[in-house]
Amino acid sequence: MRKLSYFKKNLDLRVEIDNDANVATLGEQMKGSGNKQSNLVFITLGTGVGGGLIINGNLVRGNNYSAGEIGHITVDPDGLRCTCGKFGCLETVASATGLVNLAKNNVKKNTEYSSLKKLIEDRLQVTAKDIFDFAKKNDPYAEYILDKFGNYLGLACSHLANTLNPSKIIIGGGVSNAGSIIINTVQPYFNRYSLPNIKNNTSISLATLGNESGVIGASFLLD
């Protein structure tokens, strides 16, 4: 907060500072697919996994500003080590990097011929976009990996929804550029793991503001 005081003193203006995922959440709530809902969860899937929470119309920042660390929900206790030091965080399987690692680490478990699998076995560069593109072409290994991705992300979404009871869960970040295939992959697992009343009253949708969400959301800190 020392920096905040410095800016206020030297600029003689009102200054607000917040986490980038929080302001992106505000942007999607107010001007994006959140439709000004008072209770929602925003998940960003990029190089890592982040997010923000809005409950009763207010951002949830937590006791020491650490609320909304969605990427560090444990979805696989026996999984990969995360950059945070824990094992099996959502970030290790649902970020762009995590999705690629998921594909590389499971390649020996699938015996079907696959163009994606051949790329990995030939040690060629593979991206998260490649995995989605191959899945859209019904590549069996890409579909297998996306099913695992959907399971993990659907499980994490169900934990959030069962705990917070939001009306909407919004998925954004660079990975969300894959489009509706993400919702189609996540929704069945969300339905499986969520309580009936939660499942029937929580929608999952893609973000609409892209990289503008943070800038737009930050402006609402001054309201």
C-alpha distance (Angstrom), angle and dihedral (degrees) to the residues before:
residue distance angle dihedral
M1 . . .
R2 3.81 . .
K3 3.82 89.8 .
L4 3.79 90.6 51.6
S5 3.82 90.9 55.0
Y6 3.80 90.3 47.3
F7 3.81 93.0 54.2
K8 3.81 93.3 45.3
K9 3.79 91.9 50.3
N10 3.78 97.4 45.4
L11 3.80 100.0 38.3
D12 3.79 97.1 38.9
L13 3.79 87.4 -141.9
R14 3.75 135.5 112.6
V15 3.80 107.3 -92.1
E16 3.83 128.7 -169.2
I17 3.80 126.3 -173.6
D18 3.79 126.6 -168.6
N19 3.79 143.0 156.2
D20 3.82 114.7 -74.9
A21 3.81 92.5 -124.5
N22 3.80 90.5 50.5
V23 3.79 94.1 54.0
A24 3.81 90.6 45.0
T25 3.80 87.1 53.9
L26 3.79 90.4 52.7
G27 3.79 90.2 49.5
E28 3.79 93.3 53.1
Q29 3.79 91.2 44.3
M30 3.78 95.9 51.6
K31 3.80 104.6 31.0
G32 3.80 106.6 9.6
S33 3.76 137.5 55.8
G34 3.82 92.1 -47.6
N35 3.80 90.2 82.6
K36 3.82 89.9 -152.8
Q37 3.80 92.2 -65.1
S38 3.82 113.5 170.2
N39 3.80 96.5 -140.6
L40 3.79 119.1 44.7
V41 3.78 145.4 131.9
F42 3.79 123.7 -139.2
I43 3.81 119.6 -159.9
T44 3.80 121.4 -169.1
L45 3.79 117.2 -157.5
G46 3.78 110.1 -166.2
T47 3.79 133.7 114.5
G48 3.79 83.0 -32.0
V49 3.80 133.2 6.5
G50 3.78 121.5 -99.7
G51 3.74 137.2 156.6
G52 3.75 152.0 167.5
L53 3.79 138.2 -128.4
I54 3.77 130.3 -143.1
I55 3.79 117.3 -170.0
N56 3.80 123.4 178.4
G57 3.79 88.8 -9.7
N58 3.80 95.8 -54.2
L59 3.79 132.8 105.4
V60 3.79 111.2 -113.7
R61 3.80 108.5 -134.4
G62 3.79 99.7 165.4
N63 3.78 134.7 -142.7
N64 3.81 94.8 -51.2
Y65 3.80 101.5 12.7
S66 3.81 93.7 -88.8
A67 3.80 100.4 114.9
G68 3.79 118.2 123.0
E69 3.81 98.4 39.1
I70 3.79 88.3 146.2
G71 3.79 93.4 158.1
H72 3.78 90.1 68.4
I73 3.78 98.0 57.2
T74 3.81 104.2 122.2
V75 3.80 110.4 -119.1
D76 3.81 99.1 160.8
P77 3.84 116.3 27.8
D78 3.81 90.1 -169.2
G79 3.79 93.5 46.9
L80 3.79 135.5 105.9
R81 3.78 124.3 -49.9
C82 3.78 111.6 -98.7
T83 3.80 125.7 -141.1
C84 3.82 86.1 -107.6
G85 3.81 90.2 63.0
K86 3.81 97.5 -109.3
F87 3.80 124.9 108.6
G88 3.78 127.9 -115.6
C89 3.80 100.5 11.4
L90 3.80 117.3 166.6
E91 3.81 87.4 -112.3
T92 3.83 90.5 65.9
V93 3.81 92.4 61.7
A94 3.82 108.6 22.0
S95 3.81 105.0 43.5
A96 3.80 120.8 86.0
T97 3.80 89.3 -101.2
G98 3.79 92.2 42.9
L99 3.78 93.0 51.8
V100 3.81 91.0 53.5
N101 3.80 91.1 47.6
L102 3.80 89.1 49.6
A103 3.80 89.4 55.0
K104 3.80 94.1 46.5
N105 3.80 95.3 45.8
N106 3.80 95.8 49.9
V107 3.79 99.4 43.2
K108 3.83 94.3 104.7
K109 3.81 92.5 51.4
N110 3.81 94.0 65.9
T111 3.81 121.4 68.3
E112 3.82 100.3 -177.2
Y113 3.79 118.7 107.0
S114 3.77 110.5 -101.7
S115 3.80 134.3 170.9
L116 3.80 89.6 -143.8
K117 3.78 91.3 50.1
K118 3.81 90.9 50.4
L119 3.82 91.0 52.9
I120 3.79 90.3 53.4
E121 3.81 93.4 45.0
D122 3.82 89.5 50.0
R123 3.83 87.4 53.8
L124 3.79 92.9 -121.0
Q125 3.79 121.6 152.5
V126 3.81 112.7 -85.7
T127 3.81 126.2 -172.8
A128 3.78 134.5 -166.6
K129 3.81 87.7 -108.2
D130 3.82 89.3 57.1
I131 3.79 90.7 54.3
F132 3.80 92.4 51.8
D133 3.80 92.1 44.2
F134 3.80 92.3 51.8
A135 3.80 90.8 46.4
K136 3.81 89.9 54.1
K137 3.81 86.3 56.0
N138 3.82 90.5 52.2
D139 3.79 95.2 -109.2
P140 3.84 102.4 172.1
Y141 3.80 97.3 -139.9
A142 3.79 93.1 46.1
E143 3.81 89.0 50.7
Y144 3.81 89.4 49.2
I145 3.82 91.5 52.7
L146 3.80 93.3 45.6
D147 3.79 89.6 50.9
K148 3.82 89.3 56.4
F149 3.81 89.9 45.6
G150 3.82 90.3 50.8
N151 3.78 91.3 49.0
Y152 3.80 93.4 53.1
L153 3.80 95.8 42.7
G154 3.80 92.7 42.8
L155 3.81 89.5 51.5
A156 3.81 92.0 50.8
C157 3.81 91.2 47.2
S158 3.80 90.4 51.2
H159 3.81 91.7 52.5
L160 3.79 90.2 51.6
A161 3.80 93.2 45.4
N162 3.81 95.6 44.7
T163 3.81 89.1 51.2
L164 3.81 102.4 39.2
N165 3.83 104.0 23.6
P166 3.84 96.0 -143.5
S167 3.77 121.5 -178.4
K168 3.82 90.6 -136.2
I169 3.78 140.4 26.5
I170 3.80 111.7 -161.9
I171 3.79 122.2 -162.3
G172 3.79 117.5 -156.1
G173 3.79 140.9 148.8
G174 3.78 129.3 91.9
V175 3.80 94.9 -57.3
S176 3.81 90.0 59.0
N177 3.82 88.3 68.6
A178 3.81 85.1 83.9
G179 3.80 85.0 79.9
S180 3.78 132.3 -153.8
I181 3.81 93.6 -5.6
I182 3.82 86.4 79.3
I183 3.80 93.8 56.3
N184 3.80 91.3 43.4
T185 3.81 89.7 52.4
V186 3.81 97.6 44.3
Q187 3.81 101.2 39.3
P188 3.84 98.8 70.8
Y189 3.81 91.9 52.5
F190 3.79 92.4 44.0
N191 3.80 87.9 53.5
R192 3.81 91.0 48.6
Y193 3.80 95.8 51.9
S194 3.80 101.5 35.5
L195 3.78 127.3 88.7
P196 3.83 111.2 -103.8
N197 3.80 94.7 -111.9
I198 3.81 90.0 48.6
K199 3.79 94.5 46.3
N200 3.79 92.6 50.5
N201 3.80 95.3 48.3
T202 3.81 104.7 38.5
S203 3.79 122.0 79.5
I204 3.80 124.6 -159.4
S205 3.79 116.7 -149.8
L206 3.79 142.0 159.7
A207 3.78 123.1 -100.7
T208 3.79 115.8 -106.5
L209 3.81 106.0 -163.8
G210 3.80 99.5 66.8
N211 3.80 114.9 -170.8
E212 3.80 91.0 -9.9
S213 3.80 94.2 69.4
G214 3.80 95.2 88.2
V215 3.81 95.5 48.7
I216 3.79 91.6 46.2
G217 3.78 92.8 45.6
A218 3.80 93.7 48.4
S219 3.80 89.9 59.9
F220 3.80 89.1 62.1
L221 3.81 91.2 60.6
L222 3.81 85.8 75.3
D223 3.80 95.1 55.2
